Amino acid sequence: MIQNNFTLKVALKYFRAKKNEKFVSLISGFSLLGVTIGVAALIIVMSVMNGFHTELTKNIIGLNGDITITPVERYIENYDVIKAKLITKDYIKYITPSLVGQALALGKRTNSGALIKGIDFEDLKYKNEILNNINSGSFTDFAGKDVVAIGNALALNLGVQAGNKIKLISPNSISTAFGSMPRSKEFRVIATFTSGMYDYDSATILMPLIAGQNFLSFGSNINLIEITSTIPEKAEIMAWEIQNLVGSELNVTSWQKTHLQFLNALAVERIAMFTILSLIIMVAAFNIVSSLFMLVKDKTSDIAILKTIGASTSQIMVIFICNGMMVGLLGTFCGVLLGSSFAYNIQSIREFLEKLTGASLFEAAIYFLYTLPSEVKLNDIVLVSSLSIILCFLATIYPSYKAARLNPVDSLRYE
């Protein structure tokens, strides 16, 4: 215990700079700053990546369901039979019959391609991302064959708002006296909404299921069944079981498989950013090596005296290891504090910088989301802190070893 106190006191004494050691202290200061910035940058980036994954996953599942069933041909004709089979599974929460198709929307400002989605209001109640984020109008009259609700980004692009009429042209043709012509119909816009995903809001038009069936010439059929499960993370296993249940005439796909490339891209980017930003901590660790070598050179006579009065080789090593680890631990602590604070307030910081610079720093059209997400996880903080401490510890070993191997006779010969 006494020996431990001795080594810690000497290490703390060497950590404090004296007048003739300002340059060594400056190098240590840069090392401390490097560790702080590296740890903070890693925590911020990993928190943002976590936020992107969580928000996009939540929106994908919330808007489209965990599992989708689509026909091999054009229609799903025996929906009631399929539903009777599905409701026997205790992991299924909701079953939503719907249909999807394409159309050309003619607006006041411009024309745009759109994704038509037909869904009943009772089933739409499970889409909280939409009903909780209505920009204008109301879904109260979401029934019949002549009303639609439009994503806010698409509404702005077309130049329409709640209460206006919009003309849709279907790719399905109808026979007339002049030959086949595309089917067109005017609809009243009853609401505009924001789902949380820009690409969904910029292309989607919702209409009652019966209106969609009429407009797209589906009769009483559908072409999409969306399933919400109790455990979205296990959707892949459930999809395989449901596929065996409904047969080969239908395609059953989980949200993980549908968005596999996107999820893989996020995972690869997370690993790449972690690896690249870890280099900042590694550079700071090299600075610790430099500062310790300079400290050893300045303290050569002190090391000789310590050895002369009985300090062991291991004690000398511990003194310089503790000195370097003070930089590493303090830098790691400051980095965790700075990084966590920044990550928790990143949206406010972004808004402040946008006001200050007058430039948009997070375009929804590019990043799919309207806000910059961030989710700080304890395991990420532990991982980054551990990496930082290990690198700083490894950086102290060789300089400390060289200090412990100094010969006291040679060290004092020219003093």
GUTOR-218940 format. One record per residue (C-alpha): residue in three letters; y, z negated, x negated. Coordinates in steps of 0.5 Angstrom, whole numbers. Layout:
! GUTOR-218940
['ALA' [Y Z X]]
...
END
This chain:
! GUTOR-218940
['MET' [0 0 0]]
['ILE' [5 -2 -6]]
['GLN' [3 5 -9]]
['ASN' [4 9 -3]]
['ASN' [11 5 -2]]
['PHE' [13 7 -10]]
['THR' [11 14 -9]]
['LEU' [15 15 -2]]
['LYS' [21 11 -5]]
['VAL' [21 16 -12]]
['ALA' [20 22 -7]]
['LEU' [26 20 -3]]
['LYS' [30 19 -9]]
['TYR' [29 25 -12]]
['PHE' [30 29 -5]]
['ARG' [37 26 -5]]
['ALA' [42 30 -9]]
['LYS' [46 28 -15]]
['LYS' [52 31 -18]]
['ASN' [48 35 -23]]
['GLU' [43 37 -18]]
['LYS' [47 41 -13]]
['PHE' [44 47 -15]]
['VAL' [37 45 -14]]
['SER' [39 41 -7]]
['LEU' [42 48 -5]]
['ILE' [36 52 -6]]
['SER' [32 46 -2]]
['GLY' [38 47 4]]
['PHE' [36 54 4]]
['SER' [29 53 4]]
['LEU' [30 48 10]]
['LEU' [34 53 14]]
['GLY' [29 58 13]]
['VAL' [23 54 16]]
['THR' [28 52 22]]
['ILE' [30 59 23]]
['GLY' [22 61 22]]
['VAL' [20 56 27]]
['ALA' [25 57 32]]
['ALA' [24 65 32]]
['LEU' [17 64 33]]
['ILE' [17 59 39]]
['ILE' [23 63 42]]
['VAL' [19 70 42]]
['MET' [12 67 44]]
['SER' [16 63 50]]
['VAL' [19 70 52]]
['MET' [12 73 51]]
['ASN' [9 68 56]]
['GLY' [14 69 61]]
['PHE' [13 76 61]]
['HIS' [6 75 62]]
['THR' [7 70 67]]
['GLU' [12 74 71]]
['LEU' [9 80 71]]
['THR' [2 78 73]]
['LYS' [5 74 79]]
['ASN' [9 80 81]]
['ILE' [3 84 80]]
['ILE' [-2 80 84]]
['GLY' [3 78 89]]
['LEU' [5 85 91]]
['ASN' [-2 88 91]]
['GLY' [-7 83 91]]
['ASP' [-12 81 86]]
['ILE' [-17 86 88]]
['THR' [-16 93 91]]
['ILE' [-21 97 95]]
['THR' [-20 105 96]]
['PRO' [-24 110 98]]
['VAL' [-28 116 94]]
['GLU' [-26 121 100]]
['ARG' [-19 120 103]]
['TYR' [-20 115 109]]
['ILE' [-23 108 109]]
['GLU' [-26 109 116]]
['ASN' [-31 103 118]]
['TYR' [-26 97 116]]
['ASP' [-28 92 121]]
['VAL' [-35 93 118]]
['ILE' [-33 92 111]]
['LYS' [-28 86 113]]
['ALA' [-34 83 117]]
['LYS' [-38 83 110]]
['LEU' [-32 80 106]]
['ILE' [-30 74 110]]
['THR' [-37 71 108]]
['LYS' [-35 70 101]]
['ASP' [-31 63 100]]
['TYR' [-27 66 95]]
['ILE' [-23 71 99]]
['LYS' [-17 68 102]]
['TYR' [-13 74 105]]
['ILE' [-16 81 107]]
['THR' [-10 86 108]]
['PRO' [-11 93 111]]
['SER' [-6 98 109]]
['LEU' [-5 105 107]]
['VAL' [-1 108 101]]
['GLY' [2 115 101]]
['GLN' [8 119 98]]
['ALA' [14 122 101]]
['LEU' [21 125 99]]
['ALA' [26 121 101]]
['LEU' [33 124 103]]
['GLY' [39 119 102]]
['LYS' [47 120 103]]
['ARG' [47 120 95]]
['THR' [41 123 93]]
['ASN' [34 125 94]]
['SER' [28 121 91]]
['GLY' [21 121 91]]
['ALA' [18 115 94]]
['LEU' [11 111 95]]
['ILE' [10 110 102]]
['LYS' [6 103 104]]
['GLY' [4 102 111]]
['ILE' [3 94 113]]
['ASP' [3 90 119]]
['PHE' [8 84 119]]
['GLU' [3 79 120]]
['ASP' [0 81 113]]
['LEU' [7 82 110]]
['LYS' [8 75 111]]
['TYR' [3 73 105]]
['LYS' [8 77 101]]
['ASN' [13 72 99]]
['GLU' [16 76 94]]
['ILE' [19 81 99]]
['LEU' [20 76 105]]
['ASN' [24 71 101]]
['ASN' [28 76 97]]
['ILE' [31 80 103]]
['ASN' [38 83 100]]
['SER' [40 86 107]]
['GLY' [38 86 114]]
['SER' [32 83 117]]
['PHE' [24 84 118]]
['THR' [25 81 125]]
['ASP' [24 88 128]]
['PHE' [19 91 123]]
['ALA' [14 94 128]]
['GLY' [13 101 132]]
['LYS' [14 108 129]]
['ASP' [21 109 127]]
['VAL' [23 103 122]]
['VAL' [22 102 115]]
['ALA' [24 97 109]]
['ILE' [27 99 103]]
['GLY' [27 97 96]]
['ASN' [34 95 94]]
['ALA' [34 99 87]]
['LEU' [31 105 91]]
['ALA' [37 104 97]]
['LEU' [42 104 92]]
['ASN' [40 110 89]]
['LEU' [39 114 96]]
['GLY' [46 111 98]]
['VAL' [43 107 104]]
['GLN' [43 100 107]]
['ALA' [40 96 113]]
['GLY' [42 100 119]]
['ASN' [43 107 116]]
['LYS' [38 112 118]]
['ILE' [33 116 112]]
['LYS' [29 122 113]]
['LEU' [23 122 110]]
['ILE' [19 129 108]]
['SER' [11 128 108]]
['PRO' [7 133 103]]
['ASN' [2 133 109]]
['SER' [4 140 113]]
['ILE' [4 141 121]]
['SER' [3 147 124]]
['THR' [9 151 128]]
['ALA' [10 158 131]]
['PHE' [13 159 124]]
['GLY' [7 157 120]]
['SER' [5 151 116]]
['MET' [11 146 115]]
['PRO' [12 139 111]]
['ARG' [12 134 116]]
['SER' [19 130 117]]
['LYS' [22 124 121]]
['GLU' [28 120 121]]
['PHE' [27 112 120]]
['ARG' [32 107 121]]
['VAL' [33 102 115]]
['ILE' [32 95 118]]
['ALA' [32 91 111]]
['THR' [33 92 104]]
['PHE' [29 87 99]]
['THR' [28 85 92]]
['SER' [21 84 90]]
['GLY' [22 82 83]]
['MET' [19 88 79]]
['TYR' [24 94 78]]
['ASP' [19 99 78]]
['TYR' [17 97 85]]
['ASP' [24 96 88]]
['SER' [26 103 86]]
['ALA' [20 107 89]]
['THR' [17 103 95]]
['ILE' [18 104 102]]
['LEU' [15 99 107]]
['MET' [13 101 114]]
['PRO' [9 98 120]]
['LEU' [2 100 119]]
['ILE' [2 104 125]]
['ALA' [8 108 123]]
['GLY' [5 110 116]]
['GLN' [-1 112 120]]
['ASN' [3 117 124]]
['PHE' [7 119 119]]
['LEU' [2 121 114]]
['SER' [-3 123 119]]
['PHE' [-8 118 118]]
['GLY' [-10 117 125]]
['SER' [-13 110 126]]
['ASN' [-15 110 119]]
['ILE' [-13 106 112]]
['ASN' [-14 108 105]]
['LEU' [-13 101 102]]
['ILE' [-16 94 103]]
['GLU' [-12 89 99]]
['ILE' [-16 82 97]]
['THR' [-13 76 95]]
['SER' [-17 71 92]]
['THR' [-17 63 91]]
['ILE' [-18 64 83]]
['PRO' [-14 71 81]]
['GLU' [-17 70 73]]
['LYS' [-24 71 76]]
['ALA' [-22 77 80]]
['GLU' [-26 82 75]]
['ILE' [-33 78 77]]
['MET' [-31 78 84]]
['ALA' [-30 85 84]]
['TRP' [-36 87 81]]
['GLU' [-40 83 87]]
['ILE' [-36 86 92]]
['GLN' [-37 93 89]]
['ASN' [-45 91 90]]
['LEU' [-43 89 97]]
['VAL' [-39 95 100]]
['GLY' [-43 100 96]]
['SER' [-41 106 92]]
['GLU' [-37 110 98]]
['LEU' [-31 105 96]]
['ASN' [-28 104 89]]
['VAL' [-27 96 88]]
['THR' [-22 95 82]]
['SER' [-19 88 80]]
['TRP' [-12 87 78]]
['GLN' [-14 86 70]]
['LYS' [-17 93 70]]
['THR' [-12 96 74]]
['HIS' [-7 94 69]]
['LEU' [-11 93 63]]
['GLN' [-7 98 58]]
['PHE' [-1 94 60]]
['LEU' [-4 87 59]]
['ASN' [-7 89 52]]
['ALA' [0 92 50]]
['LEU' [3 85 51]]
['ALA' [-3 82 48]]
['VAL' [-2 86 42]]
['GLU' [5 85 42]]
['ARG' [5 78 42]]
['ILE' [0 78 36]]
['ALA' [4 83 32]]
['MET' [11 79 33]]
['PHE' [7 72 31]]
['THR' [5 75 25]]
['ILE' [11 79 23]]
['LEU' [16 72 24]]
['SER' [11 68 21]]
['LEU' [13 72 14]]
['ILE' [20 68 15]]
['ILE' [16 61 14]]
['MET' [13 64 8]]
['VAL' [19 66 5]]
['ALA' [22 59 6]]
['ALA' [15 56 3]]
['PHE' [17 61 -3]]
['ASN' [24 57 -3]]
['ILE' [20 51 -3]]
['VAL' [16 53 -9]]
['SER' [22 55 -13]]
['SER' [26 48 -11]]
['LEU' [20 44 -14]]
['PHE' [20 48 -20]]
['MET' [27 47 -22]]
['LEU' [26 39 -20]]
['VAL' [21 38 -24]]
['LYS' [25 41 -30]]
['ASP' [30 37 -29]]
['LYS' [26 31 -28]]
['THR' [22 32 -34]]
['SER' [24 26 -38]]
['ASP' [23 22 -31]]
['ILE' [16 24 -30]]
['ALA' [15 22 -38]]
['ILE' [17 15 -36]]
['LEU' [13 14 -30]]
['LYS' [7 16 -34]]
['THR' [9 11 -40]]
['ILE' [9 5 -35]]
['GLY' [3 7 -32]]
['ALA' [4 12 -26]]
['SER' [-3 16 -25]]
['THR' [-3 24 -25]]
['SER' [-5 23 -17]]
['GLN' [2 19 -16]]
['ILE' [6 24 -20]]
['MET' [3 30 -15]]
['VAL' [4 26 -9]]
['ILE' [11 24 -11]]
['PHE' [13 32 -11]]
['ILE' [8 34 -5]]
['CYS' [12 29 -1]]
['ASN' [19 31 -4]]
['GLY' [17 38 -1]]
['MET' [14 36 5]]
['MET' [20 33 7]]
['VAL' [24 40 7]]
['GLY' [18 42 11]]
['LEU' [17 37 16]]
['LEU' [25 36 17]]
['GLY' [25 44 18]]
['THR' [19 44 23]]
['PHE' [22 39 27]]
['CYS' [29 42 27]]
['GLY' [26 49 29]]
['VAL' [22 46 34]]
['LEU' [28 43 37]]
['LEU' [32 49 37]]
['GLY' [27 54 39]]
['SER' [25 50 45]]
['SER' [32 49 47]]
['PHE' [34 56 46]]
['ALA' [28 58 50]]
['TYR' [29 54 56]]
['ASN' [36 56 57]]
['ILE' [35 63 55]]
['GLN' [37 66 61]]
['SER' [44 63 61]]
['ILE' [45 65 54]]
['ARG' [43 72 56]]
['GLU' [48 72 61]]
['PHE' [54 68 57]]
['LEU' [53 74 51]]
['GLU' [53 79 57]]
['LYS' [60 77 59]]
['LEU' [62 76 52]]
['THR' [60 83 49]]
['GLY' [61 87 56]]
['ALA' [54 90 55]]
['SER' [48 89 58]]
['LEU' [42 86 54]]
['PHE' [36 86 59]]
['GLU' [36 93 63]]
['ALA' [31 92 69]]
['ALA' [29 99 69]]
['ILE' [27 98 62]]
['TYR' [23 91 62]]
['PHE' [21 92 69]]
['LEU' [24 85 71]]
['TYR' [31 83 73]]
['THR' [31 76 69]]
['LEU' [29 75 62]]
['PRO' [23 70 63]]
['SER' [21 64 58]]
['GLU' [15 59 59]]
['VAL' [15 54 53]]
['LYS' [8 52 52]]
['LEU' [5 46 48]]
['ASN' [0 49 45]]
['ASP' [4 54 42]]
['ILE' [9 49 39]]
['VAL' [3 46 36]]
['LEU' [1 52 33]]
['VAL' [7 54 30]]
['SER' [9 47 28]]
['SER' [2 47 24]]
['LEU' [3 53 21]]
['SER' [9 51 18]]
['ILE' [7 45 16]]
['ILE' [1 48 12]]
['LEU' [5 53 9]]
['CYS' [10 48 6]]
['PHE' [4 44 4]]
['LEU' [1 49 0]]
['ALA' [7 51 -3]]
['THR' [8 44 -6]]
['ILE' [1 44 -9]]
['TYR' [2 48 -15]]
['PRO' [9 45 -18]]
['SER' [6 38 -16]]
['TYR' [0 40 -21]]
['LYS' [5 42 -26]]
['ALA' [9 36 -26]]
['ALA' [3 32 -26]]
['ARG' [0 35 -32]]
['LEU' [6 34 -37]]
['ASN' [5 31 -43]]
['PRO' [10 25 -44]]
['VAL' [10 25 -51]]
['ASP' [12 32 -51]]
['SER' [17 31 -45]]
['LEU' [20 25 -49]]
['ARG' [20 29 -56]]
['TYR' [27 32 -56]]
['GLU' [30 27 -51]]
END
